[in-house]
Amino acid sequence: MKKSKEKEIKKKIIILQKEIEAAKIDYFQNDDPLLSDSEYDSLIKRYKEFKKEYPSLFSNYDKTLNVGTVALSSFNKVEHSKPLLSLANAFNSSDVKNFDESIKRFLGMDLSSDIEYVAEPKIDGLSLSIRYEKGNLILASTRGDGKIGEDVTHNAKTISEIPHYISSAPDILEVRGEVYILKSDFEKLNQYQQLQNQKTFANPRNAAAGSLRQLDSNITKKRPLKFFAYTLGEISNNPVDNQKDLIDLLKKYGFKTTQDFYLCKNFNELNRVYLNFNQIKANLDYDVDGLVYKVNDFKLQKRLGARSSSPRWAIAHKFKPLESFTKILSIEIQVGRTGTLSPVAKLEPVEIGGVIVSSATLHNEDFIKGFDNNGNKIRGGVDIRVGDLVSVYRAGDVIPKIKSVSLSERSINSKEYIFPKYCPDCGNEVKKEKNESSIRCHAGLSCKSQVIERLKHFVSKQAFSIEGFAEKQLLQLYDLDWIKSPTDIFYLETKHGHNSKIPLKNLDNWGEKSADNLFKAIEKSKKIPLNKFIFSLGIRYVGEVVASMLAKYYIEWDIFYDKMKNLSQKNNSALDELVNIDGIGLKSVHELKLFFSNKVSLEITLELPKLIEIEKYQQKNISSPISDMSLVFTGTLETMSRSEAKSIAENMGAKVSSTISSNTNLLISGISSGSKLNRARDKGIKVITENEWLELIKK
């Protein structure tokens, strides 16, 4: 590898990976944080947002993208009875309004009607889940990665605001809240640390986290930890039916809850609370980074349910970001897994809200030129150039972006930025797709950047989960021509095992143990669920959610593969079937067709199943009147929206399609049903009314 290219890659790792990984070790394991809480949180959130909004810019490298960290060997691992979901974020009043309207649409309500919400401060502390059985505190665990946390029961019992016994509690009661340290107590704690010639803490949040995770509970006992309770996990019998009454119940049980609790009848009241709270938040004795809005009624919460990672009935309204001016040192192009060329501004390092920012996304060529994706002017049509003085902000305290350009300091020798016509990696000509803003390199496996990104995606935790394959190792083996495609991974031990002519263990930075560990990890990965295998292929617009939908519908790899082959051969039946899977968009359909029309992709998908075992999709064992049935809804439903009806049907084990086909078992007909009703009758498909549907699901 050329020195210049190696340096460029190292910069990316240092800026976006090394900082986070070092912070995790110092924060979660050494209790000696390298970054402030705002720096740490914003970097983690930045990765999550980039993964969602710009999948071609960053890979799904599991160590960096993990929320929190796995439990230390010093702490027992605890599986949460109900996952601790993260909250979706709102960064302005428009986002909150969209949240309000999306709830009403899901519930089939008029957009002008009111829904009762509660607003609570989003406390900047450490999440804690406390489990009681027969009134006795038996377990306290940290959030961890949302599914697995750390057992900190002994330490939690030292917090005076956590009761050890609740006489009137249900048989099972799981209370969730936030461990924190008051600002005033934090100052005293640091003064004490100085007197003892010990390191001071960076901020209250890190102090709280480090104190709760002490191996010696006597140390935890000396720390001024406090606990705010605000929600429930598992409960055997919930005596209240709304969030307001729950807060009162938690007080009755002996927990402290926030005094800054607001009951709001609609969006306008939420907005007023937010504006007023912005005026008082600086005077609070605890750190907050926003407000949390929740639907008050638990019945509505249950109907709304959750997405894959966040509840539909709650959102976090973050405080406005700070801004600062700095200069653009250079504009670099990064080539992603699917070939998208993503421009990134390298900046003179600047502190924004406690975080040192040294790069910002420039989105695409249109954004640099001063236009949005629809051709409308942004920033008054002013373009962005190297050397410009620009206003940088972090949207939601997460992603560094450029807001404006100061023309007063633009040099007379300044030149417009010319977007490359050729891939900076492989030299292949790039082009902009019709109706898309991104410019892509279509060299595929001939482009080194795309190959490395695809391999990183393939071995990531969300796919084959092969530990020991960091970018450094993949680059090394790629340059040796040992691994050029995913199939090469499964021949690695055969060709470069300990007894081979050129064994892996003899390479620089390798040894017998590390080689053995990698071979074992590869062997372990050979059994993979269908949804993860589909995701591992790295098909554009086929993320984890779409891959799960496809696996759920087609069940087996051979069936899915045959259907996709037919799709690539312009088989209308296969196309109609794929389009009619509820939740699969046209972009995903188009990319699936392209992928399975590609000769190299076909070779890989033919070879891989011979080397591994692809497990069938395991349908949940749900027993209901509609389990395993294929349903279609038509017309207008009066008692619920289509979205809610679909959610209910899928939770009862049914599949929902958007059109009638030979696989359809049942049509639910609402008001003003049209051609679908006639088509169902012609095909002899059973048709029921909305009232009959309600009776059916009640069973």
N, C-alpha and C positions, 0 to 999 in steps of 0.2 A: 504494500500500500504506500502511496506517495505521502510524504511528510505533511504537505498542505492539507490533504484530505483527512489524514489522521487527526490533525489539529482541529479541523472543523468539527469532526464528530465528537471529539473530547469536549469542545465548547458546549455542544448541545447537552451532553451528559452532565457536565458541571453545572450548567444553568438550570436544567429542568429535572435532573435525577439525583445527582450526588448531594445537593443541598437538602432535598427532602429525606433521602435515606439516612444521612448523617443526623438530621434533626430527629428522626424517628428513634434512632438508637439512643441519642442523648436524652430525649424526652421520655420515651416509654420504658427504657431499660436502665439508664444511668441516673435518671432524675436530675440531670444537669443540662437543661435546654440550651441548645446552640442558638435557636431563633426565638423571637418573642411569640406570644400566642397568635397575634394577628399575622405574622409572617408565616408561621407554621400552617395555620388554618387556611390562609389564602392560597398557599402553594398547593395544598391538598385539593382544595375546591377547584383551583385552576385546572388541575389534571382532569378532574371529573367533568367539568364543563367542556373542556377541549375534546374529551373523548366523545361527548354527546354531540357537540356542535361541529367539530372539525376532526372527524375520525381519520382523515388522511394525513393529518399533521403529526399526530403522535400514535404510538403503538399501544397495544393492551398489555404492556409489560407489568406483570402481576405485582412485583415487589413495590413498584412506585405507586400504582393505582389503588393498592389496598387501603381501605379505610381503617385507621388505627394500625394495630399490629397484632400478631398472634400472641397468645398468652406466654409469658416467660415460664421456664421450667420451674421457677421458684413459686409460681402460683398454679393452682389447679385450674384446668379449663372447665368452663361451664357453658352448656348449651341452653340458650334462652328458650323458654316455653313458647314465647311469641317473639318473632324478630323485632329488634329495635330499628324501625325504619327511619330513614333520614327524611327531612322536609324539603319539598320543592321551594324555590326562592322567588320572591317578587322584589324587583328593584325600583319600581315606581308605581304610581296609582293606577296606571293602565294595566299593569300586570295583575294588580289586586282585582280590578274590575273584570278582567278576563277570567280570573279564578272564580269570582262570584257568578258570572254568567255560565261558566262551564258546569258548575254545580247544578244550576237551575236547568240547564239543558239535559244533563244526565238524569235528573229527577223528573223531567217532563213538565217543569213549571214555567209559567209566564215570566219573561225576563224583567218585567216591571214589578213583580211580586217581591216580598221581603223574606229573608231568611235570617234567623237569629244567630249571631256569632258571639264568641268571647274573644277578647284580646288580652294576651299575657306577655310580659317581657321575656325575651329570649336570653336567658342568663348565660353568661360566658363562663361555664364551669365544666365539670366532668360528669357525664351521665352515669347514673347508678340505678340498678334494679334490685329491689328488696322483696324477698319472698317470705310470707308468713303462712304457717300451717297450724290450725287450731289456735290461732292467736300468737303463736311463738315465732320469733324471728329465726329462721333456719338457714337463710342464704342471702348474701349480698354480692352482686357481681357487676363489673364494669361493662361498658358497651362493647368493647373489643371491636370486631368487624361487623357487628350487628346481629350475628348468629351465635358466635362463640365469644365469651368474655372471660374475665379472670375472677376467681373466687377471692373476695376481699372481706369476707364476713367478719373476721376478728377485728379488722381495722374499722369497719363501718360501725361496729358496736361501741366504739369509743366516741362517736359523734353524739353529743347530748341531744340533738334534735331528731334523732332516730329512736323511736320507742322499741324496747326489746319484747314487749308483750302488749297485745291489744285485746282486751276482754270481749269486746263486742264484734270482733272481726269475723267474716265468713271463714269456712274451713280452709279455703285457699284464697290468699290475697297477695297480689304482687303489685307493689307500689313503685312507681318510677319517678325520678326527679333528677335534680342537679346538685352535686357537691361543689361548694364554692367557698371562698374566703373574702370577707369584707375588705374594702379598700383600706379602712382604718386599721383593721387587724393585720393586714399585709405589711403596712409600714412598721408596725411594732415587731412583727415577726422578723423582718429584715434587720431591724436594729438589734434584736436579740442575736441573730446570726453573726452580725459584725462583732458583737461583744464576745462571742464564743470563737472568734477567728474562723468562722465557717463561711462557705460561699453564700451569697445572697441570691434570692430568687428573681427571675426576670419579670414576673408579673403574677397577679393573684391566681390566674387559672392554672399556670404551670405549678405554682406552689401547692394548690389544692390537689392536682393530679399526683405530684410527687409525694405528697404527704399521705394520701390514701393508699398508695402502692408501696409503702414501706414494709420491709420484711419483718421489722420489729414493731408490733402494735403499740408499744410504749412510746415510741417516737411519734406515731400518729396521734396518740392521746394528747400530746403536748401541743399539737398544732391547732389553731383556731378554726377548725372545719365546721361548716354549717350545711344544712340540707333543705332545699325547697322541694316539696312534692307537688306534682302537677298532673299526673295521669296514672292509669292502671295498665298492667300487663294482663296476666291470667287472673281470673276471679271465679270462684265457684258459684257465687250468687250476688249479683250487683243490685243493691237496694235503691240505687238512684238511676234516673234516666236522662240526665244531662250534665254537661261539664260544670255549670255553676253549682249545682247541688253536690257534685263530686268534690269540688273544692271545700265546701262546707263539711262534707263527710270526712275528708282527710284531716281537717282541723279537729273534728270530733275524735278521730282516732289518735290525735296527739301530734300530728305533723305540722310543721310550719309551712305556710303557703304565702305566695307573694301578695302584698297588699295592693299592688298596682294591677288590679283585675277589673276588666271593663266588659259590660254586657252591651252589645251593639245590635240594633234591629236590622241594619242594612249596610251597604257599601259606603254610603255617605258618612255614617257614624264611625265606621272603621277609619275612614280617611281623617276625620276630625281628631280621633284618638291619636293617630300616628303623628299629626302635626303638633298636637299639644304635648305628646310624650317627648318629641324631639327637643322641646323647650326645657324639660325637667330632667332628662336622662343624665346630664352632667352632674346633677346634685345628688344622684343616688349613691348609696354606699357600696354598691356592687356593680360589676361590669355587665353591660348588656350590648348585644350587637344587632338588635332588631326587635320586632314584635312578632308573636305567633298568633295567627288567626285560626280559630277552630269553629266548625259548625257545632252549635251548642247541643242540639238534640242527638242523643246516642242512637236512636232508631234511624235517623237520617245518616249518621256516620256509618252504621252497618250497611245500609243500602248503597251508599257511595263506595264503600270498600277501599281497596288500594291498587295502585299500579305496581309494577315490579319492584320498585324501591322506595315509594313514598305514598302516603295516604292521599286520597282525593279530597278529603274533607278538611285539610289543614294546609297552611302555607306560612313561610317565614318572610316577613316584610323587612328587608335589610335597610339599614340606614344609608344615606347617600354617600357615595365615595368621594374621596379627596382628589384633587387634581394638582399637577405640577408641570412646569415647562422643562424640557431637556432637548438635547440635540440628537439627530439621527446620524450615527457614525457610518452605517452601511445598511444595505438591504440585501438579505440573503434569501436564496430559494431552497426550500426543503422539498424533497420528493417523497410522497407518501406511498403507502402500501398499494393503493389503487392507481398510482401514477399522477395524482393531483399535484400541481406545482403550487406550493403555498409560500407567499412572500412574508418575511419576518423582518421587522426593523430592529437593528441592533442599536441600543441607546447608550448615551453617557449615563452611567448608573445614577439613579435618583430615588430618594426615599418617598414613598407614597403610603400614608397610613401605617407607618412602621415597617414597611417592606421595601427592600432594595430592588428596584425594577431596572432591568438591563435589556429587555426586549419586549416588543409588542407586536401583535398580529396585524397584518395589513390586508387580511382576507383574500383579495384577488386583484387582478389587473384593473378592474373597474373602480375599486375602492381607491387605489393609488392615483388614478386619473381624476378622481373627484365626482364619481357617479355611484349610485346604488345599483342593485341587480336589475332594476327596471329602467335604467337609463336616466333617472332623475338626479339632479345636482345635489351633492352633499358638500358641506363646508363652503358653500357658495361657488362650487365648481373648482375650487383651488386644488391643485394636485399636490402630491407629496414627493419630496426629493431628498437625496442624501445631503446632509449639511443643514437641513431645515431645523428651525426651532419649533417644536410641536408641544401641544398640551396633551399630556398622557393621564389617563384615569384608569381605575380598576373597576369594571362593571360589577357591582355587587361585591366589591372588595375581592374580586377573583381574577378576572382576565384583563391584563394591561391592553388598553386600546388607545388609539389616537383620536382626539376630538377635533382639534383645529390646528391651523398652521399660521405662524406669525410671518407675514410677507415682509414686514419692516426689516427683518434680519436675513432675508434671503440674498445670497451673493449674486452679483451681476453675472458671474461666471457659472451660476447654477444651471444644470442641465436636467431636462425631463428624464425620468426613469424609464428606460425601455425594457419592457418585459421580454425575457428570452424567447427566441423562436425555436431553440433547440434545448433538449434536456441537459441541465448542467452536469449530470452524471454520465449518461450513456451517449449523448450527442444526437439522439433520435429527434426528429422534428416533432414539435408539440402542436396541439390544436385545441380550439374551444368547441365543445359539443353544442349542438343546437339547443336553445332554450336553457343553457346552463351558463353560470358565471365563471366556473373554474376552467383552467387550462390544464390539459393532461398529456402525459407521455404514454403512448400505447405500446411501448417496447416490451412491457410485461416482464417475463423472466430473462430478457436480454438486458434489462436495466438493473444494475447492482443495487441501487437504493431500494427499488421495489422488491427485489428478491429478499434482501435482508429484512425489510419491514414485514413482508409476508411470512418469512420464517419466524420472526419474533411473534407475530400474531398466531402462527400455527402452534408454537410451543407454550403460549401464554396459559395462565391458569384457567381462563374461560374456555380454552380449547383443549389441547392434549396435556397441559399442565406438566411439562417436563422440566424439572428443576436442574440447574447447572448449565442452562443455555442462555447466558446473558448475551448482549450485543457483541461484547468483546470476543467471546468464544465463537459465536456464529460468523463473525468477520474473519477470524483466524482460519476456520475450517472452510469457509467460502473461498478465501484466497489460495488455499491449498488444493482447490477443486475437489474436496472431500464431500461437501454438502452444497449442492446447487438447487435442489428441490426437496420438498418434504419427504419424498420416498427415500432419499439418500440417508435420512436420519436412521431409518430402520435397518440399514445395511452397515451402519457404522461399526458395530462390534465385530461383524463377520469380516470386514475388510481391514479394520484397524484395532482388533482386540490385542490382548497381551502377547499372543503367540504369532501375530501377523508379521509381515515383512517390515512394515512401518507402523508400529503401535502408537496409539493416541498418547499413552503415558509418557512417551519420550519427547513430546513436543514441549516448547517453552510454556511455562505457567501451568503445566499439567504434571500429574504423577499417577502412580498406580491407584491410590485411594480415590482421587478425584475422577479418574477415568472409570473406575468401578462404579462409583456413585452415579455417574452419568448413564452408564450402560443399564444399571438397575432401574433408573428413572424412566429410561426409554422402554424397557421391558414392561414396567408397571403401567405405562400409558397405553399399551396396545389394546386394552379393553376400554372402549369409549362409548358413551351414550350417543344416539343418533343426532340429537339436537346440537351437542358439542362438536360432533364431526362436521355437520353442515356449516356451523359457525367457523370452524377451523380453516375451511377452504378460502376464507377471506374474500368472498364475493361482495362486490359493492352493493350497498343498501340491504345487505342480509346480516344484520346484527344479531345479538342474542335473542331478542324478542321474536324477530321474524323467523330465525332458525328454529325456535321452539314451536312456533305456529306450524311450520312446515313438517317438523317431526311428528307433531300431534296429529296432523292430518294424514300423512302418508305411512306412519308407523314403522316401516322397514326401509332400509337403505336401497335394496334392490328395486322396490316399488318406486321409490322417489327417483332413483337413477333412470329407470326406464321411462318414467313420465317426463323427466327433464330432457332425455334424448329425443323423445317424440316432440317436445316443445321446440327444440333446436331445429328439428326437421319440418317445422311449420305445420305441426299437427294441430288442427283447430280444436279438437276435443281436449287435448292436453292443455292448450292455452286457456280455453273456457273454464276448465276445472281449476286451474291455478288462479285465474283472475277472480273466481267466485269464492275463494277462501277468504272469509271475513278477516280483514286486517292486513291483507297482503296488497301493497300498493303497486301501481303500474311501473314505477321505477325499479322496484325489486324484481318484478316479472321480466322487464327488459334486460336487467343485468344477469338474471339466471339464464335467459335465452342466449345471451352473448357468451357467458362462461361455458355453457355446455355445447356451444358451437365451436369453441376454440380447441384446436388439435392438441396443444400441450396440456390444457386443463383436462381433456378427456383421458389422455394417457395417465395423468396423475390419479384421476378418480377411478380408473380401471386397475391400476397397480396397487394403490393403498389398501383397498379391502382385502387383497390377498395376503397382506402383511399384518393385518390387525383384525380385531373382532369389533364390529359395530353393533352395539346392543339395540334391540327394538325400543321404541318409545314406550315407556311404562306408564300406561294410563292409570290414574288414581282409581282405586277400587271403590267406586261410588255406586251405591244402590239407590236408584230413584226411578220413577216411571218413565223418564226420558234419557236415562244413561245409555250411551253408545248410539243414540239416535242422531240423525242429521235433520236440523230444523231450518225453516225459512220463515221470517216474519214479513208480513205485507200489510199495507194500509197504515192508518194512524191508531195507535194504542191510546186509550183514555186514561188508564190508571198508572202508566209508567212510560218512560221513553224507550226507544229501541235499544239504546246503550245499556239501560238497566236490565231490560228483558234478556239481552244477549249475555250480560254478566251473570244473571241468575241461571240461565240455561247451561252455560259453561261450567259453573260451580256445581251443577247437578249432573255433570258428566256427559253433556250433549255437545255436538258440533253445530255451529251456526254458519250457514252459507247465505250469500246474498241473492242467489238465483235458484230456480227449480232445475233439478237434474234427475237422472235415474237413481241417484243415491239418496234423494230426499225421502225422509220417512214421514214428516209432519209439517203442515203449513198452518201457522197461526195467523188468522185473518182479522184485521182491525177495520176501522171505518174507511170507506172509499177504497177498498181493495180493487186492484186493476187486473192486468193481464196475467200476473202470477197466479191469481185465484183460478182463472179459466184454465191455465196450463196445468195446474195441479189436478183439477177435476178431470181434464182430458187424460192425464196419465194415471188416474186412479189413486192419487196420493191422498191420504187422510187429511181433512181440513177441520180445524176447530176454531171456535170464536174466542175472543179475549176472555170472556167469563169462564169458558171451559178451560182455557189456559191457566187462569187463576186457581181454579179448583184442582187442576192437575198438579201444579207446583206446591199447593198446600199439603198434598199427600206426602 
